[in-house]
């Protein structure tokens, strides 16, 4: 779309449904389709640069790190390909359900500490070596893991994988070993990705449509609001924005840091000045 008027600049028909969130990087758009095809297009024109085909539907958004794209498919494969030309670097099949059924990778993986972290419908979270695809660890969850994990190294806290499950629990797993640091019992299945903002991790529950903010160190609830469903929270460093089931809500901190308070005061002063100047112009216009 155009920035100025919202008109369509280009459209690409890929012949299959696409749930894959697009990744835009350095003038290219990367995404997958349920045909098992991953596409690289030019962002300006939509021209196809390359395609890569795998054996299962690609609903996962690709994650980018050091020139590689990482994504899973519904055939139970996790793979890394070169963003430059779509050539395969490694591919592994570790996921599986009983009786030989394959587990599917639905959510977008997280890349951190030289590893790939991703949930699977076989009720596990996996950690792969980002360089060669070797399995580092897996941790069994109580049910399907649709949610994409958030991985962070908050000062004073062990590097941790934060991820929700359909078993109504939210997990903090040691990023090196997969061992649970803490588990929080939520009010419903968790389908969307978590967000780590400051010293808090936020997630939403699908059935109860609530968003929780937990202390990353202890897992204790610090924030709880009746809004949310999927991916809940982002921040611009001043406000917290929560995506609800049918709307957006912005929250201000209860105790603003000095810098944030100064910015807010300056914004109020500038707004007041604009209002006064507008009133003066109107008065002058009426006088003439």
PyMOL commands that set and color helices and strands:
alter all, ss='L'
color gray80, all
select helices_A, chain A and resi 98-100+258-287
alter helices_A, ss='H'
color red, helices_A
select strands_A, chain A and resi 23-25+28-32+37-42+48-53+63-65+68-72+77-82+88-93+110-112+115-119+124-129+135-140+150-152+160-164+169-174+180-185+195-197+200-205+210-215+221-225+233-235+239-243+248-252
alter strands_A, ss='S'
color yellow, strands_A
deselect
rebuild
show_as cartoon
